């Protein structure tokens, strides 16, 4: 089952900035119940970075197709690691993350 998210370059940038925290996570120190989600999100981060490179010249919206388990891991990451996000100081960033969480929550039901 595929979950689709509608994004544009600025939303993808916010998402990538939030997931930049994954670069510094020591996997061995992560609690057991989060290890699979963190592992999937590390994989997803590289996919999102590749998507950002491919779509940097495009304007407008595009869809991001995620498998169910990746969408679920992303939602868990956005909920669990919210306090670590470096780019959520602004209103736009907070609104974007909340919109992505809401869209994922609706589609994962």
LINKAUR-V844668 format. One record per residue. PSI is psi in whole degrees, -180 to 180 (none if undefined). OMEGA is omega in radians with two decimals (* if undefined). D_CENTER is the distance of its C-alpha to the mean C-alpha in whole Angstrom. Layout:
PSI&OMEGA&D_CENTER, PSI&OMEGA&D_CENTER
This chain:
132&-3.13&18, 140&3.06&15, 130&3.14&13, 137&3.05&13, 137&3.07&10, 119&-3.09&12, 165&2.90&11, 180&-3.06&13, -37&-3.12&13, -38&3.09&13, -39&3.10&10, -37&3.10&8, -44&3.11&10, -45&3.14&9, -43&3.10&5, -39&3.11&7, -38&3.10&9, -35&-3.11&7, -4&3.11&6, -24&3.09&10, -27&-3.14&11, -26&-3.12&11, -26&-3.10&13, 3&-3.11&16, 131&3.02&15, 109&-3.01&19, -37&-3.10&18, -26&-3.12&21, -2&3.14&21, 139&-3.14&18, 154&-2.99&20, -44&-3.05&20, -15&-3.14&19, -9&-3.05&15, -43&-3.12&16, -41&3.12&15, -42&3.13&12, -42&3.13&11, -45&3.12&13, -40&-3.13&11, -32&3.06&8, -42&3.07&10, -44&-3.14&11, -36&3.13&8, -42&3.12&7, -36&3.08&11, -41&3.14&10, -37&3.08&8, -40&3.08&11, -40&3.10&13, -40&3.12&12, -39&3.12&12, -42&-3.12&16, -32&-3.03&17, 8&-3.05&16, -26&-3.14&17, -9&-3.08&21, 149&3.02&20, 158&3.13&20, -176&-3.08&19, 155&3.01&16, 163&-3.14&15, 143&3.08&14, 118&-3.12&11, 122&-3.14&12, 143&2.99&11, 159&-3.03&13, -44&-3.08&13, -33&3.10&13, -40&3.10&9, -41&3.11&8, -42&3.11&10, -39&3.10&9, -44&3.11&5, -44&3.09&7, -42&3.12&10, -46&-3.12&7, -30&3.10&7, -49&-3.00&10, -36&-3.03&12, 19&-3.06&11, -35&-3.08&11, -16&-3.10&14, -6&-3.02&13, 124&-3.10&11, -25&-3.01&14, 20&-3.11&13, 22&3.12&13, -33&-3.08&17, 160&3.12&17, -42&-3.12&18, -45&-3.12&16, -44&3.12&13, -43&-3.14&13, -41&3.13&14, -47&3.13&11, -43&3.12&9, -38&3.12&11, -41&3.12&12, -44&3.10&8, -42&3.12&9, -43&3.13&12, -43&3.11&12, -43&-3.13&10, -44&3.13&13, -41&-3.07&16, -19&-3.14&15, -5&3.14&15, none&*&18
